[in-house]
Amino acid sequence: MSTSAEFPVPGPFKEALKNLRTDSSDVNWLLVGHTNGNINALEYRLSGSGGLAELEGHFKDDEVMYALVRLKEEFDLSTTVKFVYIHWIGSKVPFTKKGRYGIVHGSVMDKFGQSHFTLETSSREDLTEAAVMKLVNETSGTKSKVMETSEAAARKDRGFTSSSNIVKTGKQMSGVKAPDAVSMKFDDEVLEAIADVRSDETQTDWCVVEYQANNPKNPIVLRSKGTDGLDGIKGCLEEDKVAYALLRVPDVLDGISTVKFVYLQWVGENVKPMMKGKISANKSSMDKVFNPFHVLIYATNQGELLSENIIDKVSSASGSKSHVKK
């Protein structure tokens, strides 16, 4: 299974990207999509000079698309240019396809080059000038840290563990992610297992992957996969190893069952501090391979992995949990 996506005709994209990054050009955004839904084929769609307001209208709900936007940030009477990479995951794209597109996303990002941050979303509300500039200000440290009372009151812990660089907007998944710090290798079996967990056509509901020979410098390989859910995952987790898992679980609301994905990052209690430091550099790459997911859980011992707790976190994240006190 190929982990890259390429431009059969790269010329138009390269020219548009060059114009976008040239200060003398009026072009301030460009958009890329997949050719006829082909995960491994990219095509340049269009570019423009009307900023986010113009770009937003070209995103399609049934497609995965990619864009780069040039914005201007003003602070202390100075103006700087910021580049925002947008990973658009249309709300009507099936979950199984989202997983397959996620496998090639790293290669797509490489073609766009450096950006100041990445915005991943399926909501047009995240793409307003005000919303994106707020993220730009927070990322660069130019935003005022004084919060209004109403804003402070609105910031509540929703009861589940998630990565600190993920910004969630209602039931949509949106995020700000740093560019990859390292290049990692993944065995083909890893990507196939993740695709199996996401597929509606298989019974596979979990997979566990780990570093070959427990060495963070080695490729990520498949430990195991199966159909027995959380119990199967727990059987693969060892106290002196680092592992990553994807779990598929049902979430029922008003009698309607939907599928949710839980991404588990396991760092056993006996993992050495030096290894913990080394794997931190791989976080961004690992997140991309397992993305999209609804809940992210960090665990260091199996006592933290109770089925009822995970279901509770999934329900809290999706909004299907009842908050009526008995």
Helices and strands as residue ranges (DSSP letters): H 11-20, E 29-34, G 35-37, E 42-48, H 51-55, G 56-58, E 64-75, E 78-89, H 95-112, E 117-121, G 124-127, H 129-140, H 149-154, E 166-169, E 172-177, H 188-198, E 206-211, G 212-214, E 220-226, H 229-234, E 242-253, E 256-267, H 273-280, H 283-290, E 295-299, G 302-304, H 307-318
